[in-house]
Amino acid sequence: MLGLKPLEQSAESDETRAAVDAVRELVVSTLRDVRRLAVELRPAALDDYGLVPAVQRLAETFREQSGLQVDLEAQLGERRLPTEVETAIYRVVQEALTNIFKHAGAKRVSILLGRKGKAVVTVVEDDGLGFEFGGRRADALGLAGMRERMALVGGTLQIESTVDGGTTVVAEVPLP
């Protein structure tokens, strides 16, 4: 933005001023997008309040943007999960919702956060189109990224999907 000031001041024609204004608008828009992405990577709600409130906010934002019905059930108890586990689970839910929005054609989404013995289990389910495994696109990094996030915290990721039968993503992380 600072570098545009001298260009703006030295612009002699309306055409040049218009071009500088267009670049300024692009820079402002890009900065806004970068800030939004930074917040989505590790939202303040995750640090300040924990996983459940952060996923509640994520689900509400998804509901507003997609128009889909989102049901959230959280039974994690009062004790906070380790930071790296909260982040990994949040990102898996976020990626699952992104995939649902882009590809599923769903009407309804269900998110479950719970404990099973000494593990935390996350289930994201939709009633969308589903997909066949094996027909992966070269640019489909979302599922691989979810698996990697789970592996980094000692967890597992299972995906069940049938064509016209929706998709279920199950992430499980053992806790100390």
C-alpha positions as CSV (number, residue, x, y, z in Angstrom):
1,M,0.0,0.0,0.0
2,L,2.8,2.4,0.9
3,G,4.5,1.7,-2.5
4,L,1.3,2.8,-4.3
5,K,1.4,6.3,-2.8
6,P,4.3,7.6,-5.0
7,L,2.6,6.1,-8.1
8,E,-0.7,7.8,-7.1
9,Q,1.0,11.2,-6.7
10,S,2.9,11.0,-10.0
11,A,0.0,9.8,-12.1
12,E,-0.7,12.3,-14.8
13,S,-3.6,10.8,-16.6
14,D,-7.0,9.6,-15.6
15,E,-6.2,6.3,-17.0
16,T,-3.1,5.9,-14.9
17,R,-5.0,7.0,-11.7
18,A,-7.7,4.5,-12.5
19,A,-5.1,1.7,-12.9
20,V,-3.5,2.7,-9.5
21,D,-6.9,2.7,-7.9
22,A,-7.6,-0.8,-9.3
23,V,-4.3,-2.0,-7.9
24,R,-5.1,-0.4,-4.5
25,E,-8.5,-2.2,-4.4
26,L,-6.8,-5.5,-5.3
27,V,-4.2,-5.0,-2.5
28,V,-6.9,-4.2,0.1
29,S,-9.0,-7.2,-1.0
30,T,-5.9,-9.5,-0.8
31,L,-5.0,-8.3,2.6
32,R,-8.5,-8.9,3.8
33,D,-8.4,-12.5,2.4
34,V,-5.0,-13.2,4.0
35,R,-6.3,-12.0,7.4
36,R,-9.4,-14.2,7.0
37,L,-7.3,-17.2,6.1
38,A,-5.0,-16.6,9.1
39,V,-8.0,-16.6,11.4
40,E,-9.4,-19.7,9.8
41,L,-6.0,-21.5,10.3
42,R,-6.1,-21.0,14.1
43,P,-9.1,-19.0,15.1
44,A,-8.9,-17.0,18.3
45,A,-11.9,-18.9,19.7
46,L,-9.9,-22.1,19.6
47,D,-7.2,-20.5,21.8
48,D,-9.6,-18.5,24.0
49,Y,-12.5,-20.9,24.5
50,G,-11.5,-24.3,23.2
51,L,-12.6,-26.7,20.5
52,V,-16.3,-26.9,21.0
53,P,-17.0,-23.1,20.8
54,A,-14.6,-22.8,17.8
55,V,-16.5,-25.6,16.0
56,Q,-19.8,-24.1,16.9
57,R,-18.7,-20.8,15.3
58,L,-17.3,-22.7,12.3
59,A,-20.6,-24.6,11.9
60,E,-22.6,-21.4,12.2
61,T,-20.5,-19.6,9.6
62,F,-20.8,-22.7,7.3
63,R,-24.6,-22.7,7.8
64,E,-24.8,-19.0,6.9
65,Q,-22.7,-19.3,3.8
66,S,-24.0,-22.6,2.5
67,G,-27.7,-22.5,3.6
68,L,-27.4,-26.1,4.6
69,Q,-28.8,-27.5,7.9
70,V,-26.0,-28.2,10.3
71,D,-26.5,-30.3,13.5
72,L,-23.7,-30.2,16.1
73,E,-23.5,-32.5,19.1
74,A,-20.5,-32.0,21.4
75,Q,-19.8,-34.2,24.4
76,L,-16.2,-33.6,25.3
77,G,-16.6,-32.6,28.9
78,E,-15.1,-29.7,30.7
79,R,-11.4,-30.6,30.4
80,R,-9.6,-29.0,27.4
81,L,-7.8,-31.2,24.9
82,P,-4.1,-30.7,24.1
83,T,-3.6,-27.7,21.9
84,E,-2.3,-29.8,18.9
85,V,-5.2,-32.2,19.1
86,E,-7.7,-29.3,19.2
87,T,-6.1,-27.7,16.1
88,A,-6.0,-31.0,14.2
89,I,-9.6,-31.8,14.9
90,Y,-10.7,-28.3,14.1
91,R,-8.9,-28.4,10.7
92,V,-10.4,-31.8,9.9
93,V,-13.9,-30.5,10.5
94,Q,-13.1,-27.4,8.5
95,E,-11.8,-29.4,5.5
96,A,-14.7,-31.8,5.7
97,L,-17.1,-28.8,5.6
98,T,-15.2,-27.3,2.7
99,N,-15.5,-30.6,0.7
100,I,-19.2,-30.8,1.5
101,F,-19.7,-27.3,0.2
102,K,-17.7,-27.8,-2.9
103,H,-18.6,-31.3,-3.9
104,A,-21.4,-33.0,-1.9
105,G,-24.6,-31.4,-3.1
106,A,-25.9,-32.1,0.5
107,K,-28.9,-30.7,2.3
108,R,-27.8,-31.7,5.8
109,V,-24.6,-32.0,7.7
110,S,-24.0,-33.6,11.1
111,I,-21.0,-33.0,13.3
112,L,-20.3,-35.0,16.4
113,L,-17.5,-34.4,18.9
114,G,-17.2,-36.9,21.7
115,R,-15.1,-39.2,23.8
116,K,-14.7,-42.9,23.4
117,G,-12.7,-44.4,26.2
118,K,-9.3,-42.7,26.2
119,A,-9.8,-41.1,22.8
120,V,-11.6,-38.2,21.2
121,V,-13.8,-39.0,18.2
122,T,-15.0,-36.6,15.6
123,V,-17.6,-37.5,13.0
124,V,-18.7,-35.3,10.1
125,E,-21.5,-36.8,8.0
126,D,-23.5,-35.5,5.0
127,D,-26.4,-36.6,3.0
128,G,-24.9,-35.6,-0.3
129,L,-23.8,-37.3,-3.5
130,G,-21.0,-39.3,-2.1
131,F,-18.1,-40.4,-4.2
132,E,-16.1,-43.4,-5.3
133,F,-12.6,-43.9,-4.0
134,G,-9.9,-44.2,-6.6
135,G,-11.2,-41.5,-8.9
136,R,-9.1,-38.9,-7.1
137,R,-8.3,-35.7,-8.8
138,A,-4.6,-34.6,-8.9
139,D,-5.5,-31.4,-7.0
140,A,-7.5,-33.2,-4.3
141,L,-5.3,-32.6,-1.3
142,G,-8.0,-32.2,1.3
143,L,-8.3,-35.8,2.2
144,A,-4.6,-36.4,2.3
145,G,-4.2,-33.3,4.5
146,M,-6.8,-34.6,6.9
147,R,-5.0,-37.9,7.1
148,E,-1.7,-36.2,7.7
149,R,-3.1,-34.0,10.5
150,M,-4.5,-37.0,12.2
151,A,-1.2,-38.9,11.9
152,L,0.7,-36.0,13.4
153,V,-1.3,-36.3,16.6
154,G,-1.2,-40.2,16.6
155,G,-4.8,-40.4,15.3
156,T,-6.6,-42.1,12.4
157,L,-9.0,-41.0,9.8
158,Q,-11.6,-43.2,8.2
159,I,-13.8,-42.1,5.2
160,E,-16.9,-44.0,4.2
161,S,-18.8,-42.9,1.1
162,T,-21.2,-44.4,-1.4
163,V,-22.4,-42.8,-4.6
164,D,-25.8,-41.1,-3.8
165,G,-25.4,-42.2,-0.2
166,G,-23.4,-39.4,1.4
167,T,-20.1,-39.3,3.1
168,T,-18.9,-40.0,6.7
169,V,-15.5,-38.8,8.0
170,V,-14.4,-40.2,11.3
171,A,-11.3,-38.9,13.0
172,E,-10.1,-40.5,16.2
173,V,-7.2,-39.4,18.4
174,P,-6.0,-41.3,21.5
175,L,-5.5,-39.1,24.6
176,P,-2.8,-39.5,27.2
